[in-house]
Amino acid sequence: MIRHVSYKNFNERKKAARRCVLAADSRYSRTMVFANSRYDLSTPVFDDWVARMMPTLVEFRREVHRTPELSFREVKTTERIMTTLSEAGLNPIACEGTGCYVDIGNGPFALALRADIDALPIVEQTDLPYSSTIPG
């Protein structure tokens, strides 16, 4: 389920922005599992999950890197993130404009993770297989 949310005032939007959890970077995606009570980080279960998921997470990050979008124009990147989170069994909620967040669980504690998903307007000068395919 993908929900789009509009906000009545700035404070409401600011509160929602604080809740954004994005999975644009494998480091943040790995940490995001901490918020999911299905995994206990003190056991090998978490390490096994990371070992299984790391190739997928790295490819996701490289795919985002190959097709960057400038600030406030990250429409396809947001769609990609929301699709990936939905496929993982989560219910991402789109922020107004771009970005999204996910609420996982309902306990007394909260963990917020944030990742930038916008690109800089530069020409990438690397020959890496995941280099940007979009000029400038």
C-alpha positions as CSV (number, residue, x, y, z in Angstrom):
1,M,0.0,0.0,0.0
2,I,1.4,3.4,-1.0
3,R,-0.2,6.5,0.6
4,H,0.4,10.1,-0.4
5,V,0.1,12.7,2.4
6,S,-0.5,16.4,2.1
7,Y,0.1,18.7,5.1
8,K,-2.1,21.5,6.4
9,N,0.7,23.6,7.8
10,F,4.5,23.9,8.1
11,N,4.7,22.3,11.6
12,E,2.8,19.2,10.5
13,R,5.1,18.9,7.5
14,K,8.2,19.4,9.7
15,K,7.0,16.6,12.0
16,A,6.5,14.3,9.1
17,A,9.9,15.2,7.7
18,R,11.5,14.1,11.0
19,R,9.8,10.7,10.5
20,C,11.2,10.0,7.1
21,V,13.0,6.7,6.8
22,L,14.7,6.3,3.4
23,A,16.7,3.4,2.0
24,A,18.9,5.0,-0.5
25,D,22.2,3.9,0.9
26,S,23.0,0.3,2.0
27,R,24.5,1.6,5.3
28,Y,21.1,3.1,6.2
29,S,19.2,0.1,4.8
30,R,21.2,-2.2,7.0
31,T,20.6,0.0,10.0
32,M,16.9,0.1,9.2
33,V,16.5,-3.5,10.1
34,F,17.2,-2.4,13.7
35,A,13.8,-0.8,13.8
36,N,12.2,-4.1,12.7
37,S,11.6,-6.2,15.9
38,R,11.8,-9.5,13.9
39,Y,15.6,-9.3,14.1
40,D,17.8,-9.4,17.2
41,L,21.1,-7.7,16.4
42,S,22.9,-9.6,19.2
43,T,22.6,-12.9,17.3
44,P,24.0,-14.3,14.1
45,V,20.5,-13.9,12.6
46,F,21.3,-10.2,11.8
47,D,24.7,-11.0,10.3
48,D,23.2,-13.8,8.2
49,W,20.5,-11.4,6.9
50,V,23.1,-8.8,6.0
51,A,25.2,-11.4,4.2
52,R,22.2,-12.5,2.2
53,M,20.9,-8.9,1.5
54,M,24.2,-7.1,0.8
55,P,24.4,-7.9,-2.9
56,T,20.8,-6.6,-3.3
57,L,21.5,-3.5,-1.3
58,V,24.7,-2.7,-3.1
59,E,23.0,-3.1,-6.5
60,F,20.1,-0.9,-5.3
61,R,22.5,1.8,-4.4
62,R,24.4,1.5,-7.6
63,E,21.2,1.7,-9.6
64,V,20.3,4.9,-7.8
65,H,23.8,6.2,-8.5
66,R,23.5,5.4,-12.2
67,T,20.3,7.5,-12.6
68,P,20.7,10.5,-10.3
69,E,18.0,13.2,-9.9
70,L,18.5,16.8,-8.7
71,S,17.0,18.2,-5.5
72,F,13.2,18.2,-5.3
73,R,13.1,16.2,-8.6
74,E,13.8,12.8,-7.2
75,V,10.5,11.3,-8.5
76,K,11.9,8.1,-10.0
77,T,14.3,7.6,-7.0
78,T,11.4,8.0,-4.6
79,E,9.3,5.5,-6.6
80,R,12.2,3.0,-6.6
81,I,12.7,3.4,-2.9
82,M,8.9,3.0,-2.2
83,T,8.7,-0.1,-4.5
84,T,11.7,-1.7,-2.8
85,L,10.2,-1.0,0.7
86,S,6.8,-2.4,-0.4
87,E,8.4,-5.5,-1.8
88,A,10.1,-6.0,1.6
89,G,6.6,-6.1,3.2
90,L,6.7,-2.5,4.5
91,N,4.1,0.2,3.9
92,P,6.0,3.4,2.8
93,I,4.2,6.7,2.9
94,A,5.1,9.3,0.3
95,C,6.1,12.8,1.6
96,E,4.7,15.8,-0.1
97,G,7.0,16.4,-3.1
98,T,9.6,13.7,-2.9
99,G,10.9,11.3,-0.3
100,C,9.0,8.8,1.9
101,Y,8.9,7.4,5.4
102,V,8.0,4.1,7.0
103,D,6.6,3.4,10.4
104,I,7.6,0.0,11.7
105,G,6.1,-1.2,14.9
106,N,4.4,0.8,17.6
107,G,6.6,0.6,20.7
108,P,7.5,3.3,23.1
109,F,10.8,4.1,21.5
110,A,11.5,5.5,18.0
111,L,14.5,5.4,15.7
112,A,14.7,7.8,12.8
113,L,17.1,7.3,9.9
114,R,17.6,9.7,7.1
115,A,19.4,9.6,3.8
116,D,19.9,12.1,1.1
117,I,18.7,11.0,-2.3
118,D,19.5,14.0,-4.4
119,A,22.4,14.4,-6.9
120,L,24.8,17.2,-7.4
121,P,24.8,18.9,-10.8
122,I,28.4,17.8,-11.7
123,V,29.9,15.7,-14.5
124,E,31.1,12.4,-13.0
125,Q,34.6,11.6,-14.2
126,T,35.0,7.9,-13.2
127,D,34.9,4.8,-15.2
128,L,33.1,2.8,-12.6
129,P,30.4,0.4,-13.9
130,Y,27.8,2.3,-11.8
131,S,28.9,5.8,-12.8
132,S,26.1,8.2,-13.6
133,T,24.5,7.8,-17.0
134,I,23.0,11.3,-16.9
135,P,25.3,14.1,-18.0
136,G,25.7,17.2,-15.7
